[in-house]
Every structure is written in structure tokens, then in C-alpha cells.
Amino acid sequence: MREDRPTMWLLAGPNGSGKSTFYANNLADDVKTYVNPDQIAKSLTHIQDQQVRDREAMEMSDRQRQALIREGRSFAAETVFSHISKVDLIKDAKAAGFDVNLVFISTDDPEINLGRIDQRVKEGGHSVASAKVAPRYERALDNLRIALPITDNAYLYDNSVAGKPHRLAVAVERGIVSEVSPQLPKWVERTFPEGVQTYLDRCNVERQHEVSRSRKQDSGLDR
């Protein structure tokens, strides 16, 4: 990353994938500002209804992230990444001059996530409606495919095995796959069946063609 530019670390992935744990173990010492909707929700003890509390926490998180972007301050943020607005967040940060590092964490099956959420609730953590977990899981992977070509750097971690550290599956730096596990998780293979580098190369070609078309239109040559 470029030292003179602010950085947004976006920790993304389905509910129960281990994003907060990753931040605590890998980023907390270096990136002090962390926008975490779950932590915000815990502080809203005056709101009894969980859905209302979660919605307010999400809105507060959105405001905090946008304020940090406007101020040009480096930060980390956590998101389930199941809504296209989080792809827009990446675009907003880049438009404001940020480097964007995407850390995407998933498991091979949403049933794993459900089990971890249940365990978290037993330990006093926050719950997630069971019916929402699998659909969010799939949408998060869909959005990963959209977001990967527009990030500066991306690190895809698998957290399928309980009790083991997050395992780096793929690292992408400035559009080039710099590291890839010899045993790719199933979710990476499903999301990028053509291979991550092949997908990125195709996106780059399409982007170049789009730029070329736009220039022709601007110059009046595209008739």
C-alpha cells in the first residue's frame, strides 16, 4: 500500500465466519479505528427490540464509515457483505483517495456458520435469524465476485475448520494473484470456477474496452 494514502480495511464475509476474531488477532494492534455493527448494537442497550437495535447499529455504522472517508482517516470496518451497497462503499473509498484492502472470510458451508452462531449465542454473543444465514452467505459470495476487481488488494481466508487459524486461500495485490493455496476451499472454486487470475484478467480487458468506448463517445468518433 502507498504510505501517503489512507487505507480502508474491509473485513467481509457471511455471519459467523470469524471476522471479529480475525481483526483481534491480525489488525487490532495496527488499525485502531474499527467500525463493527455488532459492537455498536451491544452498546444500544436502551433499545429492547433486536431488529430495531440491529437496524440502528447498521445506520450508525454507515454514518461512521462515511465520516471517516470524508475525513481521510484510515480505518477497518466489518460487514456481512450481503448487500450491493458495500460494493459501493469500496467505490466511495477509492474515489476519496483510499487504498482498499479487502479481507474476505468464509467457510465451505453455511451450516458451519449456523453452528458457530448458535455457539456464540450460548456464550452470550449476538444472534442472527437462522433463515437469513444461507441467503446472506450466497449474496456475500456474489458480491465478492463483483468487488474483487475494484479493490487494491484482497485476501481470501477460509475458516471452515473449527479451532484452527484462518487459512489464507488467495492473495491478490494490484490485480495479480500473489499467493494461492494448493488446496483451494470449495467456496473459492465455486465463486471463481475459471480461476481467480483468469477472472481478473478478463475483467481488466473488459474495463479497458469500456474506457476505449467512452473515449470514442466523448470525442464523437463512435457513430
N, C-alpha and C positions, 0 to 999 in steps of 0.2 A: 504494500500500500504506500501511497505518497504521504510523506510526513506532514506536508503543508496543508493537507486537506482533512476535514473532519470525516469521521467514519461512522457508519451505522452497521452494527452487527445485528442481523435479524435472525433470531432463533425460531425456526418454524418447524411445524410438524403436528401430526394428529394428537388429540388429547391422550395423555398417559404415555407419551413416547420418551419422556425424560429430559425435557428442555431445561427445566429449572435446575435439575441436577447437573446438567452439562455446564450451565452458566456458573454454578457454585464451584465446580471442580476445575474449570478451564479459563474463565474470563473474569470472574469477580475481582481478582486482585488488580487487573489492569484496566477494566472498564467499570467504573464505579456507578455510572448512571444507568439504571436498568428499569425499563418500563414493563411491568408484569401485571396484566389484568387480574390474575388470581390473587396476587398480594394486595392489590387495591381493593378487591372485593372483600377480603378478610378485614380490611380496616373500616368497612361500611357497616358496622355493627348496628347502627340505628335503623337500617333497612331490613325488615324481617323477611320479606318475600325474596326467595333466592333468585328468581328470574329477574325481578326488578333490580336487585342488587348487582347481578351479573351484567345487566344491560347498562347500568350506571357506571360500572367499572370499565366496561368497554368504551363508553363515550369519554370517560376521563382519560383513558389510555390514548385514545385518538388525539385528544387535545394536547396531551403531554408530548406525544411524538411530533406533532406538527409544530409545537412551540420550539422544541429542540432543533428541528430542521430550520426553522426561521432564524434561530439564534446561531446556527452553525456550530453547535456543540456535539461532540462525539457521544454516542450512547449505544446501548444494546436494548433490544426490545424482543418480547416473546409473543408469538402468535400461533394459533392453530392453523392458520393459512388456508382456511376453507372458503374464504370469500375473495373475490377478484379485487376488492379494494386494497388488499395487502400487496398485490402486484403494483397497484397504483402508488402505494406508499414507497416502493422501491423507485419508481419513476420520479416521484416528488423529490426524494432524497438526492437522486442523481442530478436532477435539474437544478437543485440548490448547491451543487458542487461537492456532494459527498462521495466518498468511496463506499460501496455497499458490499459487505461480506455476508453471504447467506449461509447459515448453518442449518441444514435440513436434517431432522432426526425422525426416523420411522422404525416400524417393526414389520415383520413379514405378514402379519395378520391382525386385523382389528380386534379379534378375540383376545389377543395378548394385551392390547391396550385396555380392553374392558376389565380384564383380571387385575391389572395394575391400578386402575381407577378404584375398583372395589377395595383393594388392599389399602389404598391411600385414604379412603373414607373411613375404614376401620381404625386407621392411625390418627384420625382427626382432621384429615385434609378435605379439600373441596370435592364435591361430587359433580358428575356430568350425566345427564339423562342418557340411559343406555341406547335408546333409539337414535340418538344423534351421533353416536361414535362412528359407526360404519360409514354413513353418508359423508361425514366430515373427513374421514380417512381418505375416501376416494377423491373428494374435491381437492384436498390438500395435495395429493399426487398430481392431479390435473394442473393445479396452479404452479407446482414445481416445474413442470414442463414448460409452462409459459414464462416463468421467471428466470430460469437458468440462463438464457442467452443475454439477459439485460443486467445481470449482476457483474461486478468487477471480479469477485472471487466467490467460489461456492464450495462447500464441504458437505458431502452427504454421509451421514453416520447411521449405522444400523445399531439398534438397541433391542434386538429380538431375544437375546439370551439373558435371563434374569441373573443378577449377581455378577455380571461381567461388565467391564468398562465399555463405553460407547466405542464401536469399531468403525474406523474410517473406511468407507467403501470407495468413494471417488473424491478427488480434489480437482477443482478447475480454477486456474489462475489466468486471468485476462484471456478467456476464451479457449485455453489449451488445457487438456486433461494432463495434469502433472503427476497424478498418482491414482492408481486403480487397484483394488484388491483382486487377487487371483480368484477369489470366491465371492462373486457379487451376490448381494442379497436378492431374493426373489423380487422384492418390490422395486428395486432399481431396474432389473431386467424387464419387468412388466411396464414400467414407466418409459423406459428408453430401449425398446426392442431392437432398434437399429444400432445401438451403441451410443454412448454419450458424445464422443467426439464427432461421430458421423452426423448426429443430430445438430450439434453446434455449428459444424461446418456448413450444413445446409441452411441453417438459419442465417448465417453470415452472408452466404451467397444471395439469399432472398432479400436481406436487408440492403445489400449493395445494389441489387436490381431496383428496389424501391427508391433508393436515393437517386439512381440514374433516371428513373421515370419522372421523379419530382423535378429534377433539374431541367429535363426536357420540357415539362409542362410550364415551368417558370420562365423558360426562355422562348416559349411559343413554338417550339420545334415539334411538339407532339400533336399532330393534327389528324 
